[in-house]
Amino acid sequence: MHIWVDADACPGVIKDILYRAAERLQLPLILVANQYLRTPASPWIKAIQVPKGFDVADNHIAEQVQPGDLVITADIPLAAAVIERAATALNPRGEHYTLENIRETLDMRNFMDTLRSSGVETGGPPPFSQGDRQAFAASLDRFLARYQSGR
């Protein structure tokens, strides 16, 4: 199992949690971004810089992810692609995207995108909080515990 990170927009505190988990469990962690990323020196942590462009990092992850992998992303279309490939998607706020909720989540994202395109002010997500960090850490721990018990 590999942990993939859509790293361009992933909060630093989430990356720190992932670095510690990768080291502790000796799991490959791959951060994909269209800019240079500084990562801790570790045989378990790797950063891949892809060319700049719309969805280039997302496409790279979607092409490389394997069944059973975990992908950290807030990008809902990428999460849908990950689920189609029998992998797991978790957003940085701790929400798991699943077969049961991805279609509704994608439909809501598309609806909000349509509203924004037509000039409606929809606001954005709330600022990232300590509660979000804790929710992510708890969701990640639950996923990794299930993974370890199934090894």
C-alpha angles and dihedrals in degrees: 000000000000129000112221122195126202085215105180093083101018112122116246093237089058091050089052091053090049093048090054093046093049091051095044095049097029093235124154110254117192121189115197121197141146091236135057113279125200110218133177116271103261139135087228100053124071132169122207119198113206126190118276115264144104111305094345093133091043092050092049091053093045091052095046103039116108131202109282095024122126121230122196109207143136089202106106098198089052090049089053091051091048092051090050087058092054094251128123126253124202125178123221090254091061100258117139116218109217140175086261098054108024097084093052091044091050092047091051091048091051091047092052090047090053090050092050091047090054092053100261112143105231101167121224136260117300118264115280108267142194087254090056090052091050093047090051093048091049093048091047092049091051092049093047092047090054090047093051093048090053096048 
